[in-house]
Amino acid sequence: MYIGVVTRSTSDVANLEHKLKKRGFGRDPYPIDCVECNERAVFVYALKHTNLGGRSIEWCHHCQHVRGYSRDRDGDRVEQPGFDLEGFLG
């Protein structure tokens, strides 16, 4: 359920993006629509080397909704419920 816009400071966003890049994630340059706020503001961050587990993160820069995905044994993309971006990045 979309409640409203959650704001993060520009430095917080830049810090999180820096941490993602440091961990080997690259950002898709074209945003997609958010399932929560319907804005075209979701950027997909995926590991640059697919042999590292196939993890990807969808992060809406408008409402800050984050979804984390990994691959199961069959190679299917599986959403991780309750994914915490800050907790993941440490």
C-alpha positions, -999 to +999 in steps of 0.1 A: +000+000+000+014+034-010+012+059+018+033+088+005+067+100-005+095+091+019+124+114+014+161+106+017+187+133+015+208+135-017+238+125+003+220+094+017+210+083-018+246+089-031+260+070-001+238+040-008+245+040-045+283+042-037+279+011-015+260-007-042+287+001-068+314-010-043+297-044-040+297-049-077+262-037-086+255-017-117+224+005-123+202+001-154+200+036-168+163+034-177+138+035-148+107+014-147+073+019-131+069+014-094+043-010-082+037+011-051+035+047-063+031+042-101+059+067-108+086+058-134+113+060-108+125+024-101+161+017-109+173-018-111+206-026-096+221-060-106+255-076-101+277-069-130+289-105-132+260-129-134+281-158-121+281-141-086+246-153-077+222-133-098+211-109-071+192-078-082+176-049-063+147-027-075+147+007-057+121+034-063+138+068-060+104+085-055+087+065-027+119+046-016+102+012-019+129-015-023+126-051-035+154-076-034+157-107-056+180-137-058+181-168-079+169-202-067+185-235-077+166-236-109+178-201-119+144-186-113+142-151-099+127-151-064+117-120-044+130-118-008+102-106+014+110-078+038+143-069+020+162-042+039+186-022+017+204-005+045+208-038+064+221-056+033+247-029+027+257-027+063 
